[in-house]
Amino acid sequence: MAVLRSAFIALSHNRPLRRFVERSRLCSRLSSRFIAGMTLEDAMRVAAAVNREGISVTLDSLGESVTSEIEAHRAAEVYYQLLDAIAARKLDANISVKLTQMGLEQSPRLAEAIAAGLAQRAHAYGNFVRIDMEDSALTQVTLDIVRRLHARADLRGSIGVVIQAYLYRSEADIEQLLADGIRVRLCKGAYKEPPEVAFPRKADVDKNFVHLSGKLLDSHVYHGIATHDENMIAAAKAFAKEHGIDSSRFEFQMLYGIRRDLQRKLVQDGYRVRVYVPFGPEWYPYVMRRMAERPANVIFLARNFFR
């Protein structure tokens, strides 16, 4: 399992293979299990369909690590269009943004300014921006930016962040975020990290995920518990029941195309569910990380390939 995960994460960084795959019509068709499509209209269509099942959405325009300020502003413009379209069509949706796509590696100040602009637009609509977490080298700068933006009176409540349970530092980070009143999406983590900064064993990641879920659920802030693992979901549900936490105070979050049966079952049982819906032509690294996370996804794609 660990070897397979490492292989797919390594493939996610293979630029020649990425160029070939993203230009392949066959591969694009196979990726449609996890990707809404290539365009904003595709994203709107899928978001509306997911909403009709009683499920909320967060939209992600795929792309990472831009190389210029022009590219960063171009990427941001897609998110402005998303926020406008969500409001115009009255969708139950918000947006998820990677700061490297907003120029973080060129200039943290640039990325912060762009994120602030998006949060202002979201605030005007009564909407919300989630800042995605990337590899551990960017954890601190990402948290610093989110905390500064949330501290602004005009943005308070309009911006949140992701915390990854496989990092040793995550408990301390969550305590600080809770003290600030910042909304958190808790996930396990999908990047290859050294054992110096992250739990190498899945059992330890799972244990930390359950522990951190309890901290979030027991707070006064609305959070997202992001997992497809039924054991993790059962633990969160049990904690909420034991502590008298109403299901309206949190939501489960899952990825588009993965465990749709479980998504629907949670809604039927009275829980809030939000699906992470990515779209856009730069889908290859995202799909490779989904393969790394869950071998069943590899089997699914293989079956469809041979069909």
Summary of the structure (lengths in Angstrom):
residues: 307
radius of gyration: 18.3
end to end distance: 25.7
largest distance: 54.7
contacts: 1009
relative contact order: 0.15
helix: 56%
strand: 14%
